[in-house]
Amino acid sequence: MKPTLVVMAAGMGSRFGGLKQAEPITKDGKGILDFSVYDAKNAGFGKVIFIIREDMAEDFKHLVGNRISKMLPVEYVYQTMHDLPEGRTKPFGTGHAIYCCKDVVHEPFAIINADDYYGQNAFYEIGQHLSQAAKGEYAMTAYLLANTLSKNGTVSRGVCEIENQKLKRVSEYTKISADCSYVQNKEKGVFAQDTPVSMNLWGLTPDIFDYVTREYQTFLKTANLQKDEFFIPSVISKTIEDGNATVKVFKNTDKWFGITYREDLEEIKEAIGGYIERGLYKGI
């Protein structure tokens, strides 16, 4: 059974200023997702599931989904807003997005952010792992922190602690600058440039949905529902702590690209254009 690619695409990109998942990065109108799906297809993935909001479905399908469906079969899952308290206008986060897939995904799967470029090597490694993964044998791609930062503002990153090529835990840092300095709970510091970080490229088996469901119910009972987020790395960390799963870490030294700020676009266009000129994306 071929693994599935699950794409988290429900965010509208408030800092970016628009539907950044649909932003073209090539002259013929292709976006980052075109290249991610191309890489996933070549790595053996069999279909794509987009997690989107229902109110953006028509635009997303017109601007992105219909084009992607020419490469791989496409399905849609809506990240519902039913559990949101009055006054909150955005979904609870990546963990909630995966929770919404629990009745749809029945095979090993990888998850990615819609607006991130991960590179061909990352999809190949995760795809190979998922093709033979048993229950609870997860995987992730860890990038070097310095290869993931934006010169246009601070970013959030999941800082990884790794032991014997296995993930021990992920700690979320929300204000990391281009020089690897950070501010966290009024504490200031500087990370080493080669600090491994998660960019939400995970390889998972379907048993994860049992843990996501359990942790989501706990979140609803204990969190500040006006401002807290339910992150998928937190769920995965809990499965590790409880001894229910292991996460093999693939360390990747490739440059990662993402669209956090509109100013990030030019660097991405230049990089992808260079890959195309080198022949990495023939026939896309």
C-alpha positions in Angstrom: 0.0 0.0 0.0 1.4 3.4 -1.0 1.6 6.0 1.7 -0.6 9.1 1.6 0.6 12.7 1.7 -1.5 14.9 4.0 -1.1 18.6 3.4 -2.1 21.1 6.1 -3.5 24.0 4.2 -6.1 25.6 6.4 -4.1 28.7 7.3 -4.8 31.8 5.4 -1.4 33.4 6.1 -2.2 36.4 8.3 1.4 37.7 8.4 1.8 37.0 4.7 -1.4 38.8 3.7 -3.5 36.4 1.7 -3.9 32.7 0.5 -0.2 32.0 0.4 -0.7 28.4 -0.5 -1.9 29.6 -3.9 0.9 32.2 -4.5 2.7 31.4 -7.8 6.5 31.1 -7.7 7.0 30.4 -11.4 6.1 32.3 -14.4 3.6 29.7 -15.5 1.7 29.9 -12.2 3.0 27.0 -10.2 3.3 27.2 -6.4 5.3 25.4 -3.8 2.8 22.7 -3.5 3.3 21.7 -7.1 6.9 20.8 -6.3 6.2 19.1 -3.0 3.6 16.8 -4.7 5.9 16.1 -7.6 8.6 15.1 -5.1 6.1 13.0 -3.1 4.9 11.2 -6.2 8.4 10.3 -7.3 9.1 9.1 -3.7 6.2 6.6 -4.0 3.2 8.4 -2.4 -0.2 7.4 -3.9 -2.5 10.3 -3.2 -2.9 13.7 -1.6 -5.3 14.8 1.1 -5.7 18.5 1.6 -6.8 19.8 5.0 -8.6 23.1 4.3 -11.3 25.3 5.8 -14.7 24.9 4.2 -15.0 28.7 3.6 -11.9 28.6 1.4 -12.7 25.4 -0.4 -13.9 26.9 -3.7 -10.9 29.2 -4.0 -8.4 26.5 -3.0 -9.7 24.0 -5.5 -9.7 26.5 -8.3 -6.3 27.9 -7.6 -4.5 24.8 -6.3 -6.3 21.5 -6.0 -7.6 21.1 -9.6 -4.0 21.5 -10.9 -2.5 19.2 -8.3 -5.0 16.5 -9.2 -3.3 16.1 -12.5 -0.3 14.6 -10.7 -1.9 12.5 -8.0 -5.5 11.7 -6.8 -6.7 14.4 -4.5 -9.2 14.3 -1.6 -10.3 17.1 0.9 -10.8 17.2 4.6 -12.3 20.3 6.2 -10.8 21.6 9.4 -14.0 22.3 11.3 -14.6 25.3 13.5 -17.4 23.7 15.6 -15.3 23.5 18.8 -14.2 27.1 18.8 -15.4 29.3 21.7 -17.0 32.6 21.0 -14.4 35.2 20.0 -11.9 32.8 18.5 -11.6 33.0 14.7 -8.9 30.5 13.8 -8.7 26.7 14.2 -6.8 25.2 17.2 -3.7 24.2 15.2 -1.8 21.4 13.6 -2.9 18.7 16.1 -6.5 19.6 15.4 -5.9 19.5 11.7 -4.7 15.9 11.9 -7.6 15.0 14.3 -10.0 16.0 11.4 -8.4 13.2 9.3 -9.0 10.4 11.6 -11.9 8.9 9.6 -10.3 9.4 6.2 -6.7 8.2 6.5 -6.2 4.5 6.9 -2.7 3.9 5.7 0.8 5.2 6.7 1.0 8.9 5.8 3.3 11.9 5.9 2.2 15.4 6.8 3.5 18.6 5.5 2.7 22.3 5.6 1.2 23.6 2.4 3.5 26.6 2.2 6.9 24.9 2.8 9.4 23.5 0.4 11.2 20.4 1.9 13.3 19.1 -1.0 13.4 15.7 -2.9 15.7 14.0 -0.3 13.2 14.5 2.5 10.3 12.9 0.7 12.4 10.0 -0.5 13.6 9.1 3.1 10.2 9.5 4.6 8.5 7.5 1.8 11.0 4.7 2.1 10.4 4.5 5.9 6.6 4.5 5.5 6.6 1.8 2.9 7.8 -0.7 5.6 6.8 1.0 8.9 5.0 -1.1 11.5 2.5 0.3 14.0 4.1 3.1 16.1 7.2 3.4 13.9 7.1 7.0 13.1 9.7 9.2 11.4 10.5 12.9 10.9 12.9 15.1 9.0 15.1 17.4 11.0 16.6 20.4 9.3 19.5 22.6 10.5 18.1 25.6 12.2 20.2 28.1 10.2 18.8 26.6 6.9 15.2 27.4 7.9 15.2 31.0 9.1 13.8 34.1 7.5 15.6 37.4 7.2 12.3 39.2 7.1 11.1 38.5 10.7 11.0 36.0 13.6 9.7 32.5 13.1 8.5 29.5 15.2 10.5 26.3 15.2 10.3 23.0 17.0 13.7 22.4 18.5 14.5 18.6 18.6 16.4 16.6 21.2 17.7 13.4 19.5 19.3 10.3 20.9 20.6 7.3 18.9 18.8 8.7 15.7 15.5 8.7 17.6 13.5 11.7 18.7 13.3 12.3 22.5 11.2 15.5 22.5 10.3 18.6 20.6 10.2 22.1 22.3 8.4 24.9 20.6 10.2 28.3 20.3 8.1 31.1 18.8 10.5 34.0 18.3 13.7 33.0 16.5 15.5 35.6 14.5 17.7 35.2 11.4 20.9 35.1 13.5 19.6 32.1 15.5 18.9 34.3 18.6 15.6 33.7 20.4 13.3 35.2 23.0 11.2 32.7 25.0 9.2 33.6 28.1 11.4 36.8 28.5 14.5 34.6 28.3 17.0 35.5 25.6 19.6 33.1 24.0 21.3 32.0 20.8 21.0 28.5 19.3 23.8 26.8 17.4 23.3 27.0 13.7 23.2 23.3 13.3 20.5 22.8 16.0 18.0 20.2 14.6 14.5 21.5 14.1 11.2 20.1 13.0 9.4 21.7 10.1 6.3 19.5 10.4 7.4 16.8 8.0 6.3 13.7 9.9 5.9 10.1 8.8 3.1 8.5 10.8 1.1 5.3 11.0 -2.7 5.3 11.6 -2.5 4.4 15.3 -1.6 8.1 15.9 -5.2 9.0 15.6 -6.0 7.2 18.9 -3.5 9.4 20.6 -4.5 12.6 18.8 -8.1 12.0 19.8 -7.2 11.4 23.5 -4.9 14.4 23.7 -7.4 16.7 21.9 -10.1 15.8 24.5 -7.6 16.7 27.2 -6.8 20.0 25.4 -10.5 21.0 25.3 -10.8 20.4 29.0 -7.6 22.1 30.2 -6.4 24.7 27.7 -7.1 28.4 27.4 -9.4 28.0 24.3 -9.2 31.6 23.4 -5.4 31.6 22.7 -3.8 28.1 23.1 -2.9 25.9 20.2 -3.0 22.1 19.9 0.2 21.1 18.1 0.9 17.7 16.5 4.5 17.7 17.9 3.0 17.7 21.4 0.9 14.6 20.7 3.9 12.8 19.2 6.1 13.8 22.1 3.5 12.3 24.5 3.4 9.0 22.6 7.2 8.8 22.9 7.1 9.6 26.7 4.4 6.9 27.2 6.5 4.3 25.3 3.8 3.9 22.6 5.9 5.0 19.6 9.4 5.7 18.4 10.4 8.4 15.9 13.3 7.8 13.6 15.0 11.1 12.7 16.4 11.8 9.2 18.8 14.7 9.5 18.6 16.8 6.4 21.2 19.4 5.4 19.2 20.8 2.5 18.0 24.3 2.5 14.4 24.6 3.5 12.1 27.3 2.2 8.8 28.6 3.4 6.5 31.6 3.0 6.0 33.2 6.4 6.3 36.8 5.1 5.5 38.2 1.7 9.2 39.2 1.4 10.2 35.6 1.5 8.8 35.0 -1.9 11.8 36.4 -3.9 14.3 34.0 -2.3 12.0 31.0 -3.0 11.4 32.0 -6.6 15.1 32.3 -7.1 15.9 28.9 -5.5 13.1 26.9 -7.2 14.1 28.6 -10.5 17.6 27.3 -10.0 16.4 23.8 -9.3 14.4 23.9 -12.5 17.4 25.1 -14.5 19.4 22.2 -13.1 16.8 19.8 -14.4 15.5 18.6 -11.1 11.8 19.1 -12.1 11.6 17.9 -15.7 8.1 17.4 -16.9 6.3 19.1 -14.0 
